[in-house]
Amino acid sequence: MDFEGMPEEKRRALLESLAAAHSGASARAAGVLAGPATPDRPDVPIWEYRRHVSEHPEVDLADLIAVRFPMLFHGTDEFTITSAEEELEPAPIAAPNPVTLDQVLGMWEHLHDAGVVRWDSERRLVELIRPMDDYAAAIADWWAGAQCDSS
């Protein structure tokens, strides 16, 4: 299974189809439609970005957050491709409190600490190791804590 993304020709055709059906929608493409995984991505999971930067002063956090990596869904060969940067992009409807980089990295740290995700070093991808309901519950748990922290 190729977790790096879909063939570029197919991706472009899907984006064109999306744009034809919904004006401007292709500009908001995410996941595999936004493009392939970063080919030379480092062997560093997103929840370790802060630590990695602190231990490697030559690495810029801005470069790490732009890295697109595959995320494999639990129990399937289905995947998406994401990055910290993609999670910071504004939603189609403006949120009253936009998500910050600290929150994105904190969420991933929480998902890892909760045992919901792990890093596959060989394939340089994040694997959801528990069902999607567990993932959603861990996100809700993190979000409740994040809201309390911001009060």
BADOLUM-9918 format. One record per residue (C-alpha): residue number from 1; y, x negated, z negated. Coordinates in Angstrom, 2 decimals. Layout:
BEGIN
+-----+---------+---------+---------+
! seq !       Y !       X !       Z !
+-----+---------+---------+---------+
! NUM !       Y !       X !       Z !
...
+-----+---------+---------+---------+
This chain:
BEGIN
+-----+---------+---------+---------+
! seq !       Y !       X !       Z !
+-----+---------+---------+---------+
!   1 !    0.00 !    0.00 !    0.00 !
!   2 !    3.43 !   -1.35 !    0.96 !
!   3 !    5.77 !   -0.72 !   -1.96 !
!   4 !    8.72 !   -2.43 !   -0.29 !
!   5 !    9.96 !    0.73 !    1.45 !
!   6 !    9.45 !    2.70 !    4.64 !
!   7 !    9.79 !    1.37 !    8.18 !
!   8 !   13.47 !    1.08 !    9.09 !
!   9 !   13.10 !    3.20 !   12.22 !
!  10 !   11.62 !    6.08 !   10.21 !
!  11 !   14.28 !    5.71 !    7.49 !
!  12 !   17.12 !    5.85 !   10.04 !
!  13 !   15.59 !    8.92 !   11.74 !
!  14 !   15.33 !   10.72 !    8.40 !
!  15 !   18.93 !    9.84 !    7.54 !
!  16 !   20.11 !   11.12 !   10.92 !
!  17 !   18.17 !   14.35 !   10.44 !
!  18 !   19.65 !   14.77 !    6.97 !
!  19 !   23.17 !   14.13 !    8.26 !
!  20 !   22.69 !   16.68 !   11.06 !
!  21 !   21.48 !   19.34 !    8.63 !
!  22 !   24.01 !   18.64 !    5.85 !
!  23 !   27.27 !   16.95 !    6.71 !
!  24 !   27.87 !   13.91 !    4.51 !
!  25 !   24.50 !   14.16 !    2.76 !
!  26 !   23.16 !   10.92 !    4.21 !
!  27 !   25.95 !    8.99 !    2.45 !
!  28 !   24.35 !   10.00 !   -0.86 !
!  29 !   20.87 !    8.76 !    0.06 !
!  30 !   18.92 !    7.26 !   -2.80 !
!  31 !   15.43 !    5.93 !   -3.36 !
!  32 !   13.51 !    4.89 !   -0.26 !
!  33 !   16.11 !    6.55 !    1.99 !
!  34 !   18.78 !    4.17 !    0.66 !
!  35 !   16.84 !    1.20 !    1.97 !
!  36 !   14.03 !   -1.20 !    1.18 !
!  37 !   13.36 !   -3.13 !   -2.00 !
!  38 !   15.20 !   -6.42 !   -2.30 !
!  39 !   12.76 !   -8.83 !   -0.63 !
!  40 !   13.49 !  -11.85 !   -2.81 !
!  41 !   13.94 !   -9.94 !   -6.07 !
!  42 !   13.40 !  -12.00 !   -9.21 !
!  43 !   10.40 !  -11.56 !  -11.47 !
!  44 !   12.53 !   -9.88 !  -14.15 !
!  45 !   12.17 !   -6.24 !  -15.22 !
!  46 !   15.36 !   -4.21 !  -15.52 !
!  47 !   14.95 !   -3.84 !  -19.30 !
!  48 !   15.19 !   -7.64 !  -19.62 !
!  49 !   18.32 !   -8.14 !  -17.50 !
!  50 !   20.62 !   -8.74 !  -20.48 !
!  51 !   18.25 !  -11.25 !  -22.07 !
!  52 !   17.67 !  -12.99 !  -18.74 !
!  53 !   21.39 !  -13.43 !  -18.12 !
!  54 !   21.94 !  -14.76 !  -21.65 !
!  55 !   19.16 !  -17.34 !  -21.13 !
!  56 !   20.22 !  -18.24 !  -17.57 !
!  57 !   24.01 !  -18.69 !  -17.36 !
!  58 !   23.72 !  -19.39 !  -13.63 !
!  59 !   22.56 !  -15.78 !  -13.08 !
!  60 !   25.24 !  -13.13 !  -12.65 !
!  61 !   24.50 !   -9.68 !  -14.09 !
!  62 !   26.25 !   -8.11 !  -11.10 !
!  63 !   23.64 !   -9.71 !   -8.82 !
!  64 !   20.75 !   -8.42 !  -10.96 !
!  65 !   22.00 !   -4.85 !  -11.13 !
!  66 !   22.15 !   -4.76 !   -7.32 !
!  67 !   18.45 !   -5.73 !   -7.02 !
!  68 !   16.43 !   -2.84 !   -5.58 !
!  69 !   12.90 !   -2.69 !   -6.97 !
!  70 !    9.97 !   -0.32 !   -6.45 !
!  71 !    8.99 !    2.11 !   -9.20 !
!  72 !    5.38 !    3.29 !   -8.94 !
!  73 !    4.63 !    6.75 !  -10.32 !
!  74 !    1.79 !    7.22 !  -12.82 !
!  75 !   -1.66 !    7.83 !  -11.38 !
!  76 !   -0.57 !    7.81 !   -7.73 !
!  77 !    0.38 !    5.56 !   -4.84 !
!  78 !    3.74 !    7.35 !   -4.68 !
!  79 !    6.84 !    5.33 !   -5.43 !
!  80 !   10.57 !    5.19 !   -5.11 !
!  81 !   12.99 !    2.31 !   -4.94 !
!  82 !   15.91 !    2.05 !   -7.32 !
!  83 !   18.35 !   -0.33 !   -8.98 !
!  84 !   20.66 !   -0.27 !  -11.97 !
!  85 !   23.56 !   -0.09 !   -9.52 !
!  86 !   22.12 !    3.03 !   -7.86 !
!  87 !   21.87 !    4.72 !  -11.25 !
!  88 !   25.58 !    4.05 !  -11.80 !
!  89 !   26.71 !    5.70 !   -8.58 !
!  90 !   28.63 !    8.90 !   -9.12 !
!  91 !   26.72 !   12.16 !   -8.94 !
!  92 !   27.69 !   14.75 !   -6.30 !
!  93 !   29.41 !   16.65 !   -9.12 !
!  94 !   31.61 !   14.48 !  -11.31 !
!  95 !   30.25 !   14.10 !  -14.82 !
!  96 !   32.71 !   14.34 !  -17.71 !
!  97 !   31.28 !   11.08 !  -19.12 !
!  98 !   29.99 !    8.81 !  -16.34 !
!  99 !   26.93 !    6.72 !  -17.13 !
! 100 !   27.71 !    3.10 !  -18.04 !
! 101 !   25.74 !   -0.03 !  -17.28 !
! 102 !   24.97 !   -0.44 !  -20.99 !
! 103 !   23.49 !    3.06 !  -21.00 !
! 104 !   21.38 !    2.43 !  -17.89 !
! 105 !   19.98 !   -0.80 !  -19.31 !
! 106 !   19.53 !    0.83 !  -22.73 !
! 107 !   17.59 !    3.68 !  -21.16 !
! 108 !   15.21 !    1.25 !  -19.45 !
! 109 !   14.82 !   -0.72 !  -22.68 !
! 110 !   13.94 !    2.55 !  -24.43 !
! 111 !   11.41 !    3.50 !  -21.74 !
! 112 !    9.73 !    0.12 !  -22.12 !
! 113 !    9.77 !    0.20 !  -25.93 !
! 114 !    8.30 !    3.72 !  -25.82 !
! 115 !    5.38 !    2.43 !  -23.74 !
! 116 !    6.24 !    4.54 !  -20.71 !
! 117 !    6.84 !    1.72 !  -18.22 !
! 118 !    5.59 !   -1.81 !  -17.65 !
! 119 !    6.42 !   -4.61 !  -15.27 !
! 120 !    3.91 !   -5.63 !  -12.61 !
! 121 !    4.84 !   -9.28 !  -12.13 !
! 122 !    2.56 !   -9.79 !   -9.13 !
! 123 !    4.17 !   -6.96 !   -7.12 !
! 124 !    7.56 !   -7.19 !   -8.87 !
! 125 !    7.69 !   -3.47 !   -9.53 !
! 126 !    8.07 !   -1.09 !  -12.45 !
! 127 !    5.02 !    1.05 !  -13.08 !
! 128 !    5.15 !    4.34 !  -14.96 !
! 129 !    2.04 !    4.04 !  -17.11 !
! 130 !    2.22 !    7.49 !  -18.65 !
! 131 !    2.57 !   10.94 !  -17.06 !
! 132 !    5.93 !   12.19 !  -15.83 !
! 133 !    6.20 !   14.57 !  -18.81 !
! 134 !    6.10 !   11.54 !  -21.14 !
! 135 !    8.75 !    9.84 !  -19.01 !
! 136 !   10.97 !   12.93 !  -19.18 !
! 137 !   10.46 !   13.22 !  -22.95 !
! 138 !   11.37 !    9.55 !  -23.45 !
! 139 !   14.54 !   10.02 !  -21.35 !
! 140 !   15.48 !   13.11 !  -23.40 !
! 141 !   14.85 !   11.18 !  -26.62 !
! 142 !   16.99 !    8.28 !  -25.40 !
! 143 !   19.74 !   10.63 !  -24.19 !
! 144 !   19.90 !   12.40 !  -27.56 !
! 145 !   20.30 !    9.03 !  -29.28 !
! 146 !   22.88 !    7.88 !  -26.73 !
! 147 !   24.93 !   11.02 !  -27.35 !
! 148 !   24.82 !   10.42 !  -31.10 !
! 149 !   25.89 !    6.79 !  -30.58 !
! 150 !   28.90 !    7.82 !  -28.48 !
! 151 !   30.19 !   10.30 !  -31.11 !
+-----+---------+---------+---------+
